[in-house]
């Protein structure tokens, strides 16, 4: 058996082995991790466009980290045209599955009215969800809303 035949056999066997249902979640995480590497330039030349491609593959399979990171990419205009509405859409996907970072980011978007209509009550709601999971920035933002009296029904103040 030649080297190329052996290489093809190993490649076929490996693909077949890792495509079994038990490894599918691992494949999704790998796509997300490759996206992170592309976004941050870890071990590869930084490439936001490729990062978005990998995140989209993983996000379509329900990976919350990829969904969150796609939101960040759209918010910052990295690898895609800046689009707050798209960022909010991706963060909603992740937040609905309990991703604290996405919940915190949604809180900020609702507080500032970026990509969504400004809604301080929703901002507080999302900050609270993230804060309950120990997300420090959400805890800080939630504390600020209470100190400033914004987004709380009893004050009647707007963000």
N, C-alpha and C positions, 0 to 999 in steps of 0.2 A: 504494500500500500504506500503510495507516494505521500509526501508531506501535504500537498494541497488536498488530497482525498481525506487524509486524517483530520486536517483542519476543518473541512466541510462537515465531516461526521461529528466532530466535537461541537461545532457551531449548531448543527441541527439538533443534536442531543440536548445541548444546553438550552436552546430556545424552547424545545418541547418540554423539558423539565420545568423551566421557570414560567411557562405559560399555563401551568396547571392552576386551578382555582385558588389553591392555598397561597400561591405566590403573587396573585394579582394586586393585593394591597401593597406589597413590596415594590412592584413595578411603578405604582402610582407615586410612592414616596421617592423612588429613584428619579422620576421625572421632575418632581418638585425640587429635589436636591441638586440636580443638574441645572435647573433654572436658577437656583440660588448661586451656584458657582458661576454661571454666565453673568448674572446680575452684578455680582461682587468682584468678578475677575479672580476667583480662587482657582489656581491651577490652569486657567485658560485666560485668553485675552478677553477683557470685559466686552460683553455684547448684549445690550438690552433687548434687541430684536429677537435673538435666540432665547433669551430668558423668557420673554413673553410667550414664545412658541411652546416651550416646555411647560410653563405654568398653565397655558390653555389646555394642554393635553391632560394634565393632572387635575385641573379644576373641573373639567368635563366628567371626570370620574369621581367627583365629590370631595377632593382633597381640600380641607379648609385652609391649610397654610398656603397652597397655591392660589386659592380664591382670594385670600387676604393679600398676598403679594401682588396679584393682578390689580387689585384695587389700588395699591400703592403705586404701581407702575402707571396706571391711568391718572391718578391724582398728580403725580410728578411729571408726567409726559415723558417717561423713559421707555423707549422702544415703540411707543404709540403716541398719537396726538393726545395732548392733555384733555381729559374729559371727566369732569367731576361726577356727572350722571352715571357713567360707566363704573367709576370707582365705587360709588354708592351701591350699584347693582351687585358688584362682586362682593362687597363687604356684607351686604344683606345675605348672600348665599352662605358665607362663612359664619356670620353672626347667628343665623337661624340654627346652625349646628353647634353653637356654643363657643365660638372662637372669641376669646376676650379682647384681643387686639382689634379685631374687626368691630366688635361692639363699641369699644372706646372710640375708634375712628368715626363710626356712625354718629356717636354722641357729638363729636366735634362738628361734623358736617351739618347735623340738625341745628346745633347751636349757632353756627355761622351762616346757615342757609346756602350751602354750596352743594349743588347737584340735587338738592331737595328744597322744598319750601321750609323756611325757618320755623322751628317748632321746639321751643325750650323744654316743654314737658317730655317730648320724645328724647331729647338730648339727655335729660336726667334719667329717663328710663334705661337708655343704653349704657350710660355711665354706671348706673347701679348694677346692671347685669355683669359688666366687666369687673367692677369693684368687688362684687361678691365672690369673684374668682381670684381675688388677690392682685388684680392688675393695678400697679402703683400709679400710673399716669391717670387712669380712670378714677382712682380714689382721690387724687389731688384735684382733678377737674370737678368731681362731685362735691368735694369740700368747698371749692371756690363758688360753686353755684349756691350752696347753702349760705356761705358767708355773705355773698352779694345779693342773695334773695332772688336769684333769677331762675325761671323755670319752675317755680314752686307756686302752687295755686293760691296760697294765703297772701302772697305779696302782690299779685297782679302785675308784677314787673315783667317786661319782655327782655330777652337776652341782651 
